[in-house]
Amino acid sequence: FFWFWRGSYQMDNLLIRGCFTENCERAVIIAAPDSLYFAQRISQLTRIPILDVERKIFAGGERYYRLDVESRTDLVGRDVLYIGTTHSDVAILDLYRIGSTLAELGTARRIFLVPFFGYSTMERDVKPGECVTAKTAARMFSHIPATSGNTFIFCDLHCASLRRYFDGPVTLELYAERVLLNGIREHLHTVLGADETEYPQKLIFASADLGRPIWVESFARHFGTSIALVSKARDGEKTVVRDVIGDVRGKVVAIYDDMTRSAGTIVHAADAYMSRGAVSVVAIITHLALNGPEVVQMLEESVLTKVISTDTHPSSQLPAVLASPKFEIRTVTGLYANALRQGILSAPAHAAPHASHAQAMSPGSIF
């Protein structure tokens, strides 16, 4: 069963054109349950239909998956876009199991759109015996049968070296900077006025810690401003702000961080900047990977006047986030649609492999 999504959402001024090539016409989308909203937007932009997947859990806890196809040859020679984050163990297994089944069903190419790569902060071991979970996930995905090719497309990875953990698949990284810049520029025009020549005296870009100075500098260059940093110290389980580096007095502070989960770091940094004389503080975050609704409330009650983020993580779609005027969610689906149109789907696929001869319970089942 194939279907298209129709709807509207906030879209940045990106040049988007539908996919009308033969490759796109033979492509289908499969969505992870928590990323259906993202897949629906990609479907609208590319006119690629979404293929349903039956998922259920048996009494013993085992999971069942079945692609909604009528025969084992329905997907032979077709390109399939799997769209889903890996923010949980269930999501990781969903990608691996369905990806492996797609290879067995004779698909020409499997293109995995992963806007948020989970476990990315566990990219190295700190203590003896620690599991480098990001590496184990990459190894798992690298073992999805390649046949004629697997491609993974990420967005703003927490650590660029994560791509090096993949052995075999093509890995690409998109950057949300342009999308976030459009969001912060619109907000600043409201707060500071449209004359950006005055911004160097009124605005300063900042980090929530010492970990992202290069990204902060990149944003600052667009507006000709200086930067500020926060130095932190860990006291047991708590993080304490030790010092503010840079003069924020009388200025609007725009904090950038690639990801927030508990929001403690960014809220404490905002408090520190305000205590040093900032006029107001706005947060710019790529991945709004919030631990739950209580974090939304924490951000609501903080000194932050605005939280500008993207739709890469499912928690960006929490009802409390979408209903709050403090949050502004910008979609990065246009970045993915352009990448598909301009490069990946416009290139001819390799010769399609033969359909798998393995026996399954029913067409499209994972076994």
Buried (B, 14 or more C-beta within 10 A) or exposed (E): EEEEBEEEEEBBEBEBEEBEBEBBEBBBBBBBEBBBBBBBBBBBBBEBBBBBBEBEEEEEEEEEBBBBBEEBBBBBBBBBBBBBBBBBEBBBBBBBBBBBBBBBBBBBBBBBBBBBBBBBEBBEEEEEEEEBBBBBBBEBBBEBBEBBBBBBBBBBBBBEEBBEBBEEBBBBBBBBBBBBBBBBBEBBEEBBEEEBEEBBEBBBBBBBBEBBBEBBBBBBEBBEBBBBBBEBEEEEEEBEBEEBBBEBEEBBBBBBBBBBBBBBBBBBBBBBBBEBEBBBBBBBBBBBBBEEEEBBEBBBEBEBBBBBBBBBBBBBBBEBBEEBEBBBBBBBBBBBBBBBBEEBBEEEBEEBBEBBEEEBEEBBBBE
